[in-house]
């Protein structure tokens, strides 16, 4: 019999597939757009979890790759390139290239030096896009229309929702396969004991750099999807506070856990929406709630759920 914990992701997937179809009858049309946004941030947070949770790389500049992907999609749209099948891979390549440059420099360091170098690069990218007046500067840039896929109308909320869902689920599956493969096992070994892995002959720098570039590419895809969703991009997406938000999502969901980024993004964005209804100063209660989660669920909400499901299964067998 499948455990309670292993059945939950499938149940969530079924609910995500069915939700847009029943939302109009329940007068929840707004939440279709909200859930699509959650899925996009879940992908961005999961890409960070790939290097933070499995590689031990605390990158405080991950939003630079996220924002770069969004800007590439926006700039291509303003230049008349409306094909998503071409624009989204270009966004991934640009973000991967940026991650390669950052990684080559930063991954030769460790600890606080690595954190500060990734932060410095991200802020450089942030100020670069602020200075690009032809693309809106600090005011940002509007997309004239969403990038399109052949035979699909991505201006339609329902179509766009399912396209995002398929892409996010596909990327999560691929990242999980990479984690389970020899490459992923080596990456986790480096996280646990880097000198030992070097002594065993593993190309530590190359493994970390490849993981860093892959995470940057996925973050770039998430950024391109967000640009299509909002039809607007601004440099604030690349600010260090955006990187911090992604890190918080991973911590809340569970560092190094399969669905940590997904759970963290869903909880964070849902709390923001709910608290905004009651106060303009929603950041403070949000901070207290996140602090409580970290204190009482140190492995994140995914870890807390896994522990509960395991105990529940054991008690069921004992009965």
Secondary structure, DSSP 8 states (H G I E B T S, - for coil): ---HHHHHHHHHHHHHHHHHHHHTTTT-HHHHHHHHHHHHHHHHHHHHHHHHTTT----TTTHHHHHHHHHHHHHHHHTT--BHHHHHHHHHHHHHHHHHHHHHHHTTS-HHHHHHHHHHHHHHHHHHHHH-GGGTGGG-EE-SS--B-TT--TTSHHHHHHHHHHHHHHHHHHHHHHHHSHHHHHHHHHHH-HHHHHHTT--HHHHHHHHHHHHHHHHHHHHHHHHHHHSEE-GGGGSHHHHHHHHHHHHHH-TT-TTHHHHHHHHHHHHHHHHHTT-S-HHHHHHHHHHHHHHH-TTHHHHHHHHHHHHHHHHHHH-
